[in-house]
Amino acid sequence: MTLTHFDDSGQAHMVDVSEKAVTTREAVASGSVRMAATTLALAQGGASKGDVMGVARLAGIMGAKRTSDLIPLCHPLPISKVSLELVPDPELPGIHVTATVRTTGRTGVEMEALTAVSTACLTIYDMLKAAEKSMQIENIRLVSKSGGKSGDYKA
C-alpha cells in the first residue's frame, strides 16, 4: 500500500486533490471520557466552571473547523455541518462523545470528525480536572465515512 502523504522520495507533502470529484462527504467519529460517578454527577450540572457538556460541544465544533491548523497536511475545508452528541453513561461511568461532520468537496472530513471528538473530550477533562485528574480519554476512532473515491467505510 502506498501512503498518500509521501512522494516517491519519501518526502511529506499535501495530497493534490484538484483532480478529485466534488462529492458530499460525511464522517462520524466517537470517543469517551471515563470518570468516577461523582465526577459524572458534576458534569451533569454541578460543575463550578459551568455547563460542561455545552462548552465541550462548542469546543468540538471549533476543533473541527480548525483541523487544518492543527494537522500539518490536512486541507482547509468548507465544512457544511458539525454536530456533537454528548451522552452521560452511568455504566461507564463517563461521557460518550460522537461527532458528525459533513462537507461537499474533493477530500473527506475524517480528520475533522476525529478532531471534534478529541477537542470535546479534552475540554471535558479540562473542566473537570479539579475534581478528578485520573479521568481517561478512550477509544477515539472513526465510526463511518461516506463519499469520495475510496467509498464508504463502517467500523
Backbone torsions as a table, in degrees:
resi	resn	phi	psi	omega
1	MET	NA	138.4	178.2
2	THR	-96.4	132.2	176.2
3	LEU	-85.2	128.1	-170.9
4	THR	-74.7	-17.3	-177.5
5	HIS	-90.8	12.8	177.3
6	PHE	-128.6	139.6	177.1
7	ASP	-84.0	-176.0	-175.9
8	ASP	-60.8	-25.1	179.7
9	SER	-97.0	6.9	176.5
10	GLY	87.4	8.9	179.4
11	GLN	-85.2	138.7	178.4
12	ALA	-68.2	140.9	176.1
13	HIS	-153.8	161.1	175.3
14	MET	-80.1	132.2	-178.8
15	VAL	-65.0	135.1	176.4
16	ASP	-81.0	111.0	-178.9
17	VAL	-103.9	9.2	-173.4
18	SER	-62.8	-25.6	179.9
19	GLU	-92.7	-6.2	-180.0
20	LYS	-74.9	152.0	178.5
21	ALA	-73.8	145.2	173.6
22	VAL	-80.5	118.2	179.1
23	THR	-136.9	163.8	172.5
24	THR	-75.5	130.2	-177.6
25	ARG	-129.7	140.2	-179.9
26	GLU	-140.2	143.8	175.2
27	ALA	-136.9	143.8	176.2
28	VAL	-123.4	131.1	177.2
29	ALA	-128.9	158.5	178.9
30	SER	-144.4	165.2	176.7
31	GLY	-173.1	179.5	179.5
32	SER	-150.6	160.6	173.4
33	VAL	-118.8	115.4	178.4
34	ARG	-89.3	136.1	-176.7
35	MET	-153.4	169.5	175.4
36	ALA	-68.4	153.8	179.7
37	ALA	-58.3	-35.9	179.8
38	THR	-67.5	-34.4	177.5
39	THR	-70.8	-40.4	176.9
40	LEU	-59.0	-39.8	178.2
41	ALA	-61.2	-38.8	176.0
42	LEU	-62.9	-42.4	-178.7
43	ALA	-63.0	-25.6	-177.5
44	GLN	-91.5	15.1	173.8
45	GLY	146.2	-7.0	-175.6
46	GLY	-112.9	12.7	-176.7
47	ALA	-78.5	137.4	-178.1
48	SER	-68.5	-23.0	179.3
49	LYS	-81.3	-6.2	176.8
50	GLY	111.9	-151.6	-174.1
51	ASP	-74.3	90.5	-176.0
52	VAL	-57.4	-48.9	-175.6
53	MET	-68.4	-39.3	178.8
54	GLY	-65.2	-44.0	178.9
55	VAL	-65.5	-41.9	179.2
56	ALA	-63.6	-38.4	177.9
57	ARG	-61.2	-47.4	178.6
58	LEU	-63.6	-40.7	178.6
59	ALA	-61.6	-41.0	177.8
60	GLY	-62.0	-41.8	177.4
61	ILE	-62.6	-45.8	178.9
62	MET	-63.2	-39.6	178.8
63	GLY	-61.0	-44.1	178.8
64	ALA	-59.1	-42.3	-177.9
65	LYS	-69.6	-20.9	-177.4
66	ARG	-106.8	12.1	-175.0
67	THR	-54.5	-44.3	-177.7
68	SER	-66.4	-18.7	174.9
69	ASP	-79.3	-20.9	-175.3
70	LEU	-101.1	-37.5	-177.1
71	ILE	-104.0	113.3	-166.8
72	PRO	-53.6	-36.9	-173.2
73	LEU	-104.4	10.0	177.0
74	CYS	-77.3	141.6	175.5
75	HIS	-79.0	141.8	170.3
76	PRO	-69.6	130.8	-173.5
77	LEU	-121.6	147.1	172.6
78	PRO	-82.2	89.9	-176.7
79	ILE	-73.2	131.3	-179.6
80	SER	-101.0	-17.8	178.3
81	LYS	-153.8	136.6	167.6
82	VAL	-138.7	122.3	174.0
83	SER	-132.5	144.1	178.0
84	LEU	-125.8	136.6	175.0
85	GLU	-115.6	124.0	177.7
86	LEU	-116.0	119.5	-174.1
87	VAL	-123.0	115.1	174.8
88	PRO	-66.5	139.3	-179.9
89	ASP	-132.8	103.5	-179.5
90	PRO	-64.6	-22.0	179.2
91	GLU	-73.7	-30.1	-178.0
92	LEU	-63.1	-50.2	-23.2
93	PRO	-73.2	149.2	179.4
94	GLY	161.8	-158.8	-176.6
95	ILE	-127.3	127.0	172.9
96	HIS	-90.2	135.8	-179.8
97	VAL	-121.0	129.3	176.0
98	THR	-128.7	132.2	178.1
99	ALA	-119.9	138.8	173.7
100	THR	-121.6	127.7	-179.0
101	VAL	-128.0	138.6	-178.7
102	ARG	-134.7	146.7	174.0
103	THR	-150.8	165.8	166.6
104	THR	-117.8	111.9	-174.6
105	GLY	-169.9	-163.3	-174.8
106	ARG	-100.9	-4.5	178.7
107	THR	-145.5	159.2	-172.1
108	GLY	-79.8	174.2	-176.1
109	VAL	-117.8	26.8	178.5
110	GLU	-60.3	-45.1	-178.1
111	MET	-65.9	-34.0	178.0
112	GLU	-67.0	-40.9	178.1
113	ALA	-65.9	-43.4	178.5
114	LEU	-64.7	-38.7	178.4
115	THR	-68.1	-37.6	177.3
116	ALA	-60.1	-47.2	-180.0
117	VAL	-64.2	-46.5	-179.2
118	SER	-59.3	-45.2	-178.8
119	THR	-65.5	-41.6	177.9
120	ALA	-63.4	-44.4	179.3
121	CYS	-63.7	-42.4	177.7
122	LEU	-63.0	-36.5	178.8
123	THR	-67.7	-41.5	175.1
124	ILE	-57.9	-46.7	178.8
125	TYR	-58.7	-48.7	-177.5
126	ASP	-58.8	-42.6	-176.0
127	MET	-73.9	-22.3	-176.5
128	LEU	-111.7	-0.7	-173.9
129	LYS	-62.9	-24.7	176.8
130	ALA	-65.1	-28.3	179.6
131	ALA	-87.9	-32.2	-176.0
132	GLU	-158.5	111.2	178.7
133	LYS	-83.8	-13.1	-175.9
134	SER	-90.7	10.9	176.3
135	MET	-57.1	152.6	-179.4
136	GLN	-124.5	129.2	172.7
137	ILE	-90.6	124.9	-169.2
138	GLU	-133.5	154.4	163.8
139	ASN	53.9	39.0	175.0
140	ILE	-73.4	123.8	-175.5
141	ARG	-158.0	160.5	173.1
142	LEU	-78.8	126.5	-179.9
143	VAL	-92.4	-42.8	179.3
144	SER	-161.6	160.7	172.7
145	LYS	-151.2	150.0	177.6
146	SER	-139.8	155.0	179.6
147	GLY	93.8	160.0	176.1
148	GLY	88.5	174.5	-175.4
149	LYS	-63.8	-35.7	-176.9
150	SER	-78.2	-8.0	175.6
151	GLY	80.7	-163.0	-175.2
152	ASP	-86.5	152.5	176.9
153	TYR	-136.9	139.6	173.4
154	LYS	-139.7	127.0	-178.8
155	ALA	-67.3	NA	NA
